[in-house]
Amino acid sequence: MNNPQRNARKIVRDIAHARAGDKGNTSNVNVWAYDAADFELLKRTLTPERIKREFPDLIRGKVERYIIEHLHGLNLVMHDALEGGVNRSLNLDSHGKSWSYLILGLELEKDGA
Protein backbone atom coordinates (compact mmCIF):
# COMPACT_ATOMS: atom_id res chain seq x y z
CA MET A 1 0.00 0.00 0.00
CA ASN A 2 1.08 3.53 -0.66
CA ASN A 3 1.52 5.59 2.51
CA PRO A 4 0.77 9.28 1.70
CA GLN A 5 2.51 10.44 4.90
CA ARG A 6 5.79 8.87 3.79
CA ASN A 7 6.24 11.38 0.97
CA ALA A 8 4.62 14.33 2.73
CA ARG A 9 6.66 17.52 2.84
CA LYS A 10 7.97 18.11 6.35
CA ILE A 11 8.85 21.57 7.54
CA VAL A 12 10.68 22.91 10.59
CA ARG A 13 7.33 23.67 12.27
CA ASP A 14 6.66 19.92 12.41
CA ILE A 15 9.52 19.40 14.87
CA ALA A 16 10.13 22.78 16.52
CA HIS A 17 8.74 26.08 17.75
CA ALA A 18 10.36 29.53 17.71
CA ARG A 19 10.49 32.97 19.29
CA ALA A 20 11.81 36.13 17.68
CA GLY A 21 13.42 39.27 19.00
CA ASP A 22 15.14 42.32 17.59
CA LYS A 23 17.58 45.08 18.43
CA GLY A 24 18.10 47.85 15.91
CA ASN A 25 18.60 46.29 12.48
CA THR A 26 19.38 42.82 13.86
CA SER A 27 16.80 40.08 14.29
CA ASN A 28 17.28 36.91 16.25
CA VAL A 29 15.14 33.80 16.23
CA ASN A 30 15.42 31.04 18.77
CA VAL A 31 14.27 27.65 17.47
CA TRP A 32 13.59 24.86 19.96
CA ALA A 33 13.10 21.19 19.09
CA TYR A 34 9.99 19.65 20.63
CA ASP A 35 11.83 16.34 20.97
CA ALA A 36 15.56 15.94 21.66
CA ALA A 37 15.63 13.17 19.04
CA ASP A 38 14.97 15.78 16.32
CA PHE A 39 17.71 18.20 17.35
CA GLU A 40 20.37 16.81 14.98
CA LEU A 41 17.97 17.20 12.05
CA LEU A 42 17.23 20.75 13.15
CA LYS A 43 20.97 21.56 13.27
CA ARG A 44 21.50 20.08 9.79
CA THR A 45 18.55 22.00 8.41
CA LEU A 46 19.10 25.45 9.92
CA THR A 47 22.64 26.39 9.02
CA PRO A 48 23.67 30.04 8.66
CA GLU A 49 24.46 29.41 5.00
CA ARG A 50 20.99 28.03 4.31
CA ILE A 51 19.20 30.84 6.15
CA LYS A 52 21.17 33.42 4.14
CA ARG A 53 20.55 31.51 0.88
CA GLU A 54 16.78 31.18 1.49
CA PHE A 55 16.24 34.90 2.16
CA PRO A 56 18.79 36.80 0.03
CA ASP A 57 16.59 39.87 -0.41
CA LEU A 58 15.73 40.12 3.29
CA ILE A 59 19.08 39.46 4.97
CA ARG A 60 21.76 41.86 3.82
CA GLY A 61 24.28 41.08 6.55
CA LYS A 62 25.78 37.95 8.01
CA VAL A 63 23.91 35.17 9.79
CA GLU A 64 25.32 33.72 13.00
CA ARG A 65 24.12 30.56 14.71
CA TYR A 66 24.59 29.68 18.36
CA ILE A 67 23.86 26.12 19.41
CA ILE A 68 22.30 25.61 22.81
CA GLU A 69 22.98 21.90 23.07
CA HIS A 70 21.56 21.18 26.53
CA LEU A 71 18.23 22.87 25.68
CA HIS A 72 18.02 21.50 22.11
CA GLY A 73 17.84 24.97 20.66
CA LEU A 74 19.41 27.27 18.11
CA ASN A 75 19.78 31.05 18.26
CA LEU A 76 19.92 32.51 14.75
CA VAL A 77 21.19 36.10 14.62
CA MET A 78 20.52 37.88 11.32
CA HIS A 79 22.34 41.17 10.82
CA ASP A 80 21.00 43.94 8.59
CA ALA A 81 17.72 42.04 8.31
CA LEU A 82 15.07 44.56 9.42
CA GLU A 83 15.22 47.22 6.70
CA GLY A 84 17.03 49.60 9.03
CA GLY A 85 15.21 48.69 12.24
CA VAL A 86 11.99 49.66 13.96
CA ASN A 87 12.57 53.42 13.84
CA ARG A 88 13.71 53.58 10.22
CA SER A 89 11.60 51.03 8.35
CA LEU A 90 8.14 51.46 6.83
CA ASN A 91 7.76 47.68 6.91
CA LEU A 92 4.65 46.62 8.83
CA ASP A 93 6.65 43.99 10.72
CA SER A 94 9.70 46.05 11.52
CA HIS A 95 10.18 44.20 14.82
CA GLY A 96 11.04 40.97 12.99
CA LYS A 97 8.22 38.83 14.38
CA SER A 98 7.57 37.29 10.97
CA TRP A 99 11.09 35.78 10.99
CA SER A 100 9.81 32.97 13.23
CA TYR A 101 7.11 32.19 10.71
CA LEU A 102 9.53 32.24 7.77
CA ILE A 103 12.07 29.96 9.45
CA LEU A 104 9.45 27.51 10.74
CA GLY A 105 8.18 27.20 7.16
CA LEU A 106 11.49 25.95 5.74
CA GLU A 107 11.56 22.39 4.46
CA LEU A 108 13.52 19.90 6.55
CA GLU A 109 16.59 18.23 5.11
CA LYS A 110 15.43 15.14 3.23
CA ASP A 111 18.22 12.76 4.27
CA GLY A 112 17.14 12.93 7.91
CA ALA A 113 13.38 13.19 7.47
N, C-alpha and C positions, 0 to 999 in steps of 0.2 A: 504494500500500500504506500501511496505517496503521502508523506507527512508535510503539510503546508508550513508548519512552524520551523521545520528544518532549514528552509531556504528564506525564511523571513528576515528582512533587514533589521539588524539590531543597532541601536544607537546608544550613546553614552547614558542617556536618561534611563535606560533599562537596567543599568547596574549602579547608578550613582545619583547624588543630588549635589546642588551647588549653591553658593552664596557669593554675591559680588560686592565690591567696594571700590571707592575711587579716592584719589587725592590729586588735585590739579588735573593734568593731562594724562595721568596714569590710572589704569583700571587693573584691579586684581580680582581673580575669581578663584575661590577655593572649591575643589571638587572632592567629594567624599564617597568612597565605595560603600554601598549598603552592606556588602559581604566581603570579608577579608580575602576570600578565595578569588574575587574578581580584581583585586588590586594590581596584580601584574599586568593584566589586560588593559587596565586603565592607564598604567604607566607607559605601556607600548603604544597606546592610542594617542595620548595627549602629550606629545613631545613639543618643545618650543618651535621646532622647524615646521611641524604640521600645522600648529596654530597660526603661525605667520603665513604659511602657504595657503591656508583655507580662507584667510581674510586679508588679502593683500591691499585692498582699497581702504580698509578700516584701521589697520595697524601700520603706522608709519615708522615706528621705532622698533627696538628689540623686544623679544619675548624671553622672559626668564621663568624657570620652573624650579620650585622648591618642593622636595619630597618630604612628606611628614609620615615616615614609615610606620611608627607605632600607632598612628591614628588612621592609617590607610587613606591618606589624603594628599592632594597636590595643591600648591598655591601657584597659580599662573599670574605673572605680573607682565602687563602689556603696556609698554611705554609709547607715548605719542599716539594714543588710541581713543581719545575722547574729543576730537576736533577742537582742541585747545582748552578743554576743561569746562566746568559748569558755568563759569562767569564769562566765557568767551564764545561758546558755541550756541547756535540757534537750533541745534538738534533737540528734538523733544525728549530724548533719553540721554541727556548730557551727563548724568550720574553714572552711566555704564551698567544699569541694571539689566539691560537686554543681553549683556555678554554671557550671563549664566544660561539664558535660553539658547543662544547661538552655540555655545560649547556643548551643552547637553544634547543638542540635535545632531552632532557629528556622528558619522557611522563608525562603529567599532572596527578594529582591525580584524580582518577575516580569518587569519591563521589561528587566532585564539578564541574565536566565537563559536 
